[in-house]
Amino acid sequence: MARARRALVGLLLLAATACATGPSLENRGEVTAPPGDSRELTVGSAGFTESDLLAQLYALLLEHAGYSADIISVTNREIYEPALESGQIDVVPEYAATFADWLNAKANGPDAEPVGSPDLDATMKALRALAAPRGLTVLDPGRAVDQNAFAVAASYAEEHGLKTLSDLGRAKLPVRLAAGDECVQRPYCAPGLRKTYGIDIVAVDPKGVGTTQAKQAVRDGQDQMVLTTTTDATLDQFGLVLLADDKQLQNADYVVPVVNRARAGSDGVRDALGRLNTVLTTADLASMNQQVDSWRRLPEDVARTYLESKKLIPED
């Protein structure tokens, strides 16, 4: 019954949060009130497979720790972040560098200098400084990271002796890159590949990030490389392999729980979610994504099986 509530609660919350932004930054002073410990919490998901899985993992861990946890799917960060500030959502899984840059742009304008970087410590420091005035607490990151990544056909990598992006740069091969059209200008995409690795990107084929069409184009030799993510579990199906980002071009997009401090900033919530940090890896996330996307298992079932296998919750 609890899981059924999770599927329904989002409809009311979406309507309520469409114009909810919480108190303005001008009216917020130093955070002095003790962190809250509401026993009934709402966990937000951004509506894609990995976010759904993380939300399920969080909810199950919180329930095991004695909390009641409902899940809501809100696909638009422009809606779920204000809902998090106002306490209509209590916990969301986020990505450190991406969320830091998003909050920075919200606070300082779209042209603000990015604060996310490949340096996790610097990124977390910037993120926490931006989150705190909004009543948000960013919990510790674990081992799992979902960064942009670049893959080539396994046969192409073997033919040219490629294991890293540096190898590709040294090979001086012309490369058509299957990616989103924004890759042409993004510093961590085509411009960064040219500047950091010396890769000869001759064209960007706008087929999207990690889409089936993009991977097929690389598999079939139409393109030589595809922009995807480190938790993409479908690469084997297309005969593709990742090239290591050995010079750390990509930002530190480690998975981090973000909580509303007034409702879920307690040690109880921190400890419950922190149990995931020592076990959850990037490979684990990729495997769970595959189980949902390729094997058609439910995110809740995959999350429960994973936590049981790691002895983080008892078996049903």
LUMTORTI-199019 format. One record per residue (C-alpha): residue number from 1; x negated, y, z. Coordinates in steps of 0.05 Angstrom, whole numbers, plus 5000, padded with zeros to 4 digits. Example, Ala and Ser with C-alpha at 12.3 -4.5 7.8 and 13.67 -1.06 7.14 Angstrom:
2
{num 1	xx 4754	yy 4910	zz 5156}
{num 2	xx 4727	yy 4979	zz 5143}
***
This chain:
316
{num 1	xx 5000	yy 5000	zz 5000}
{num 2	xx 4943	yy 5048	zz 5015}
{num 3	xx 4915	yy 5039	zz 4945}
{num 4	xx 4984	yy 5052	zz 4916}
{num 5	xx 4986	yy 5118	zz 4952}
{num 6	xx 4920	yy 5136	zz 4920}
{num 7	xx 4950	yy 5131	zz 4850}
{num 8	xx 5008	yy 5177	zz 4869}
{num 9	xx 4978	yy 5230	zz 4914}
{num 10	xx 4942	yy 5264	zz 4857}
{num 11	xx 5004	yy 5290	zz 4822}
{num 12	xx 5023	yy 5335	zz 4880}
{num 13	xx 4952	yy 5357	zz 4892}
{num 14	xx 4941	yy 5377	zz 4820}
{num 15	xx 5000	yy 5423	zz 4822}
{num 16	xx 4979	yy 5452	zz 4889}
{num 17	xx 4907	yy 5465	zz 4869}
{num 18	xx 4920	yy 5497	zz 4801}
{num 19	xx 4914	yy 5566	zz 4835}
{num 20	xx 4880	yy 5546	zz 4900}
{num 21	xx 4810	yy 5574	zz 4906}
{num 22	xx 4802	yy 5580	zz 4981}
{num 23	xx 4778	yy 5644	zz 5015}
{num 24	xx 4734	yy 5691	zz 4975}
{num 25	xx 4660	yy 5690	zz 4987}
{num 26	xx 4664	yy 5762	zz 5011}
{num 27	xx 4706	yy 5739	zz 5070}
{num 28	xx 4661	yy 5682	zz 5091}
{num 29	xx 4609	yy 5693	zz 5144}
{num 30	xx 4558	yy 5647	zz 5175}
{num 31	xx 4583	yy 5577	zz 5187}
{num 32	xx 4590	yy 5572	zz 5262}
{num 33	xx 4650	yy 5526	zz 5275}
{num 34	xx 4633	yy 5454	zz 5290}
{num 35	xx 4643	yy 5405	zz 5233}
{num 36	xx 4711	yy 5373	zz 5230}
{num 37	xx 4729	yy 5300	zz 5236}
{num 38	xx 4798	yy 5290	zz 5206}
{num 39	xx 4818	yy 5217	zz 5209}
{num 40	xx 4859	yy 5222	zz 5145}
{num 41	xx 4816	yy 5238	zz 5085}
{num 42	xx 4825	yy 5247	zz 5010}
{num 43	xx 4769	yy 5225	zz 4965}
{num 44	xx 4765	yy 5258	zz 4897}
{num 45	xx 4745	yy 5225	zz 4831}
{num 46	xx 4728	yy 5262	zz 4767}
{num 47	xx 4767	yy 5210	zz 4727}
{num 48	xx 4711	yy 5173	zz 4690}
{num 49	xx 4689	yy 5102	zz 4706}
{num 50	xx 4628	yy 5117	zz 4748}
{num 51	xx 4664	yy 5171	zz 4789}
{num 52	xx 4723	yy 5124	zz 4800}
{num 53	xx 4675	yy 5070	zz 4825}
{num 54	xx 4639	yy 5118	zz 4872}
{num 55	xx 4705	yy 5144	zz 4899}
{num 56	xx 4727	yy 5072	zz 4913}
{num 57	xx 4660	yy 5057	zz 4947}
{num 58	xx 4668	yy 5119	zz 4991}
{num 59	xx 4740	yy 5103	zz 5009}
{num 60	xx 4725	yy 5032	zz 5028}
{num 61	xx 4666	yy 5053	zz 5071}
{num 62	xx 4707	yy 5106	zz 5105}
{num 63	xx 4764	yy 5057	zz 5119}
{num 64	xx 4715	yy 5008	zz 5148}
{num 65	xx 4691	yy 5064	zz 5195}
{num 66	xx 4762	yy 5076	zz 5219}
{num 67	xx 4786	yy 5131	zz 5173}
{num 68	xx 4847	yy 5131	zz 5128}
{num 69	xx 4825	yy 5146	zz 5057}
{num 70	xx 4867	yy 5162	zz 4996}
{num 71	xx 4838	yy 5173	zz 4927}
{num 72	xx 4858	yy 5226	zz 4876}
{num 73	xx 4833	yy 5232	zz 4805}
{num 74	xx 4822	yy 5305	zz 4782}
{num 75	xx 4784	yy 5307	zz 4717}
{num 76	xx 4769	yy 5381	zz 4716}
{num 77	xx 4714	yy 5408	zz 4762}
{num 78	xx 4746	yy 5477	zz 4757}
{num 79	xx 4805	yy 5447	zz 4795}
{num 80	xx 4775	yy 5396	zz 4842}
{num 81	xx 4719	yy 5441	zz 4869}
{num 82	xx 4767	yy 5495	zz 4894}
{num 83	xx 4810	yy 5438	zz 4923}
{num 84	xx 4748	yy 5413	zz 4959}
{num 85	xx 4735	yy 5483	zz 4987}
{num 86	xx 4807	yy 5490	zz 5011}
{num 87	xx 4808	yy 5421	zz 5044}
{num 88	xx 4859	yy 5390	zz 4998}
{num 89	xx 4803	yy 5343	zz 4977}
{num 90	xx 4754	yy 5323	zz 5031}
{num 91	xx 4700	yy 5283	zz 4995}
{num 92	xx 4675	yy 5278	zz 4923}
{num 93	xx 4617	yy 5242	zz 4891}
{num 94	xx 4574	yy 5293	zz 4854}
{num 95	xx 4507	yy 5297	zz 4817}
{num 96	xx 4455	yy 5341	zz 4851}
{num 97	xx 4426	yy 5383	zz 4795}
{num 98	xx 4490	yy 5389	zz 4755}
{num 99	xx 4531	yy 5411	zz 4815}
{num 100	xx 4477	yy 5459	zz 4837}
{num 101	xx 4477	yy 5493	zz 4769}
{num 102	xx 4553	yy 5494	zz 4767}
{num 103	xx 4558	yy 5528	zz 4835}
{num 104	xx 4502	yy 5575	zz 4816}
{num 105	xx 4539	yy 5597	zz 4753}
{num 106	xx 4603	yy 5605	zz 4793}
{num 107	xx 4568	yy 5649	zz 4844}
{num 108	xx 4521	yy 5687	zz 4799}
{num 109	xx 4551	yy 5685	zz 4730}
{num 110	xx 4543	yy 5639	zz 4669}
{num 111	xx 4475	yy 5670	zz 4651}
{num 112	xx 4444	yy 5656	zz 4719}
{num 113	xx 4376	yy 5622	zz 4718}
{num 114	xx 4387	yy 5547	zz 4730}
{num 115	xx 4369	yy 5522	zz 4799}
{num 116	xx 4373	yy 5448	zz 4784}
{num 117	xx 4306	yy 5417	zz 4765}
{num 118	xx 4270	yy 5350	zz 4762}
{num 119	xx 4246	yy 5364	zz 4833}
{num 120	xx 4297	yy 5331	zz 4879}
{num 121	xx 4276	yy 5368	zz 4942}
{num 122	xx 4280	yy 5436	zz 4909}
{num 123	xx 4346	yy 5419	zz 4876}
{num 124	xx 4377	yy 5396	zz 4942}
{num 125	xx 4353	yy 5459	zz 4978}
{num 126	xx 4385	yy 5503	zz 4925}
{num 127	xx 4449	yy 5462	zz 4923}
{num 128	xx 4458	yy 5464	zz 4999}
{num 129	xx 4446	yy 5539	zz 5000}
{num 130	xx 4500	yy 5549	zz 4948}
{num 131	xx 4549	yy 5499	zz 4979}
{num 132	xx 4546	yy 5523	zz 5052}
{num 133	xx 4580	yy 5591	zz 5042}
{num 134	xx 4637	yy 5555	zz 5008}
{num 135	xx 4649	yy 5511	zz 5069}
{num 136	xx 4617	yy 5450	zz 5035}
{num 137	xx 4565	yy 5403	zz 5062}
{num 138	xx 4521	yy 5362	zz 5015}
{num 139	xx 4502	yy 5296	zz 5046}
{num 140	xx 4436	yy 5262	zz 5032}
{num 141	xx 4423	yy 5232	zz 4963}
{num 142	xx 4410	yy 5158	zz 4956}
{num 143	xx 4369	yy 5120	zz 4905}
{num 144	xx 4420	yy 5122	zz 4848}
{num 145	xx 4411	yy 5174	zz 4793}
{num 146	xx 4453	yy 5187	zz 4731}
{num 147	xx 4409	yy 5229	zz 4685}
{num 148	xx 4409	yy 5242	zz 4612}
{num 149	xx 4367	yy 5188	zz 4577}
{num 150	xx 4346	yy 5171	zz 4507}
{num 151	xx 4350	yy 5103	zz 4474}
{num 152	xx 4324	yy 5074	zz 4409}
{num 153	xx 4335	yy 5007	zz 4374}
{num 154	xx 4295	yy 4952	zz 4408}
{num 155	xx 4267	yy 4932	zz 4339}
{num 156	xx 4245	yy 5004	zz 4327}
{num 157	xx 4211	yy 5008	zz 4394}
{num 158	xx 4175	yy 4942	zz 4382}
{num 159	xx 4153	yy 4962	zz 4312}
{num 160	xx 4123	yy 5028	zz 4335}
{num 161	xx 4099	yy 5006	zz 4405}
{num 162	xx 4147	yy 5053	zz 4442}
{num 163	xx 4161	yy 5049	zz 4516}
{num 164	xx 4162	yy 5123	zz 4535}
{num 165	xx 4183	yy 5188	zz 4504}
{num 166	xx 4109	yy 5207	zz 4503}
{num 167	xx 4097	yy 5146	zz 4459}
{num 168	xx 4149	yy 5172	zz 4410}
{num 169	xx 4118	yy 5240	zz 4409}
{num 170	xx 4049	yy 5211	zz 4395}
{num 171	xx 4077	yy 5168	zz 4339}
{num 172	xx 4095	yy 5231	zz 4300}
{num 173	xx 4158	yy 5198	zz 4272}
{num 174	xx 4215	yy 5240	zz 4244}
{num 175	xx 4275	yy 5229	zz 4290}
{num 176	xx 4348	yy 5241	zz 4277}
{num 177	xx 4381	yy 5246	zz 4346}
{num 178	xx 4453	yy 5224	zz 4357}
{num 179	xx 4481	yy 5269	zz 4412}
{num 180	xx 4532	yy 5323	zz 4427}
{num 181	xx 4528	yy 5386	zz 4384}
{num 182	xx 4505	yy 5426	zz 4445}
{num 183	xx 4440	yy 5386	zz 4444}
{num 184	xx 4414	yy 5434	zz 4391}
{num 185	xx 4406	yy 5488	zz 4444}
{num 186	xx 4403	yy 5452	zz 4512}
{num 187	xx 4333	yy 5457	zz 4542}
{num 188	xx 4336	yy 5385	zz 4566}
{num 189	xx 4356	yy 5358	zz 4498}
{num 190	xx 4327	yy 5374	zz 4429}
{num 191	xx 4286	yy 5436	zz 4449}
{num 192	xx 4257	yy 5400	zz 4509}
{num 193	xx 4240	yy 5337	zz 4470}
{num 194	xx 4202	yy 5381	zz 4421}
{num 195	xx 4167	yy 5424	zz 4474}
{num 196	xx 4152	yy 5372	zz 4528}
{num 197	xx 4139	yy 5310	zz 4485}
{num 198	xx 4123	yy 5337	zz 4416}
{num 199	xx 4178	yy 5294	zz 4386}
{num 200	xx 4195	yy 5313	zz 4314}
{num 201	xx 4271	yy 5322	zz 4320}
{num 202	xx 4291	yy 5334	zz 4248}
{num 203	xx 4366	yy 5336	zz 4260}
{num 204	xx 4419	yy 5327	zz 4313}
{num 205	xx 4476	yy 5282	zz 4290}
{num 206	xx 4537	yy 5307	zz 4330}
{num 207	xx 4567	yy 5241	zz 4350}
{num 208	xx 4573	yy 5255	zz 4424}
{num 209	xx 4535	yy 5232	zz 4487}
{num 210	xx 4530	yy 5157	zz 4491}
{num 211	xx 4591	yy 5145	zz 4447}
{num 212	xx 4602	yy 5080	zz 4410}
{num 213	xx 4593	yy 5117	zz 4344}
{num 214	xx 4527	yy 5147	zz 4367}
{num 215	xx 4500	yy 5079	zz 4388}
{num 216	xx 4523	yy 5046	zz 4324}
{num 217	xx 4487	yy 5100	zz 4284}
{num 218	xx 4421	yy 5083	zz 4319}
{num 219	xx 4434	yy 5008	zz 4314}
{num 220	xx 4446	yy 5014	zz 4239}
{num 221	xx 4386	yy 5059	zz 4227}
{num 222	xx 4426	yy 5121	zz 4207}
{num 223	xx 4395	yy 5156	zz 4268}
{num 224	xx 4332	yy 5138	zz 4306}
{num 225	xx 4351	yy 5158	zz 4377}
{num 226	xx 4414	yy 5169	zz 4419}
{num 227	xx 4427	yy 5213	zz 4479}
{num 228	xx 4460	yy 5172	zz 4533}
{num 229	xx 4452	yy 5164	zz 4609}
{num 230	xx 4411	yy 5122	zz 4657}
{num 231	xx 4472	yy 5084	zz 4680}
{num 232	xx 4496	yy 5064	zz 4610}
{num 233	xx 4507	yy 4989	zz 4615}
{num 234	xx 4526	yy 4978	zz 4542}
{num 235	xx 4457	yy 4988	zz 4509}
{num 236	xx 4443	yy 4913	zz 4503}
{num 237	xx 4507	yy 4905	zz 4462}
{num 238	xx 4478	yy 4951	zz 4410}
{num 239	xx 4407	yy 4925	zz 4413}
{num 240	xx 4382	yy 4990	zz 4444}
{num 241	xx 4330	yy 5004	zz 4498}
{num 242	xx 4315	yy 5066	zz 4539}
{num 243	xx 4250	yy 5104	zz 4531}
{num 244	xx 4222	yy 5127	zz 4598}
{num 245	xx 4224	yy 5201	zz 4614}
{num 246	xx 4152	yy 5198	zz 4636}
{num 247	xx 4141	yy 5273	zz 4640}
{num 248	xx 4206	yy 5285	zz 4679}
{num 249	xx 4243	yy 5329	zz 4629}
{num 250	xx 4310	yy 5312	zz 4660}
{num 251	xx 4339	yy 5343	zz 4722}
{num 252	xx 4347	yy 5307	zz 4789}
{num 253	xx 4419	yy 5285	zz 4781}
{num 254	xx 4420	yy 5239	zz 4841}
{num 255	xx 4488	yy 5217	zz 4867}
{num 256	xx 4507	yy 5258	zz 4928}
{num 257	xx 4571	yy 5260	zz 4969}
{num 258	xx 4598	yy 5330	zz 4979}
{num 259	xx 4647	yy 5341	zz 5036}
{num 260	xx 4692	yy 5396	zz 5063}
{num 261	xx 4655	yy 5414	zz 5127}
{num 262	xx 4717	yy 5435	zz 5167}
{num 263	xx 4751	yy 5368	zz 5155}
{num 264	xx 4697	yy 5317	zz 5139}
{num 265	xx 4631	yy 5345	zz 5162}
{num 266	xx 4624	yy 5299	zz 5222}
{num 267	xx 4570	yy 5249	zz 5237}
{num 268	xx 4622	yy 5195	zz 5230}
{num 269	xx 4633	yy 5211	zz 5156}
{num 270	xx 4559	yy 5223	zz 5145}
{num 271	xx 4541	yy 5156	zz 5175}
{num 272	xx 4596	yy 5118	zz 5139}
{num 273	xx 4575	yy 5144	zz 5070}
{num 274	xx 4501	yy 5143	zz 5086}
{num 275	xx 4503	yy 5067	zz 5091}
{num 276	xx 4507	yy 5066	zz 5015}
{num 277	xx 4441	yy 5104	zz 5007}
{num 278	xx 4395	yy 5047	zz 5025}
{num 279	xx 4426	yy 4997	zz 4976}
{num 280	xx 4459	yy 5031	zz 4916}
{num 281	xx 4411	yy 5037	zz 4857}
{num 282	xx 4416	yy 5063	zz 4786}
{num 283	xx 4417	yy 4992	zz 4761}
{num 284	xx 4474	yy 4975	zz 4809}
{num 285	xx 4515	yy 5032	zz 4782}
{num 286	xx 4502	yy 5010	zz 4710}
{num 287	xx 4523	yy 4939	zz 4727}
{num 288	xx 4588	yy 4963	zz 4760}
{num 289	xx 4603	yy 5009	zz 4701}
{num 290	xx 4595	yy 4949	zz 4655}
{num 291	xx 4642	yy 4907	zz 4697}
{num 292	xx 4696	yy 4960	zz 4690}
{num 293	xx 4684	yy 4983	zz 4619}
{num 294	xx 4666	yy 4916	zz 4586}
{num 295	xx 4696	yy 4863	zz 4631}
{num 296	xx 4759	yy 4904	zz 4646}
{num 297	xx 4756	yy 4894	zz 4721}
{num 298	xx 4790	yy 4945	zz 4766}
{num 299	xx 4743	yy 4996	zz 4798}
{num 300	xx 4771	yy 4979	zz 4867}
{num 301	xx 4756	yy 4905	zz 4858}
{num 302	xx 4686	yy 4918	zz 4832}
{num 303	xx 4671	yy 4966	zz 4889}
{num 304	xx 4697	yy 4918	zz 4942}
{num 305	xx 4657	yy 4860	zz 4914}
{num 306	xx 4594	yy 4902	zz 4914}
{num 307	xx 4602	yy 4926	zz 4985}
{num 308	xx 4617	yy 4856	zz 5009}
{num 309	xx 4556	yy 4829	zz 4973}
{num 310	xx 4513	yy 4881	zz 5009}
{num 311	xx 4545	yy 4865	zz 5077}
{num 312	xx 4570	yy 4936	zz 5084}
{num 313	xx 4643	yy 4914	zz 5094}
{num 314	xx 4671	yy 4847	zz 5115}
{num 315	xx 4701	yy 4801	zz 5063}
{num 316	xx 4776	yy 4801	zz 5057}
***
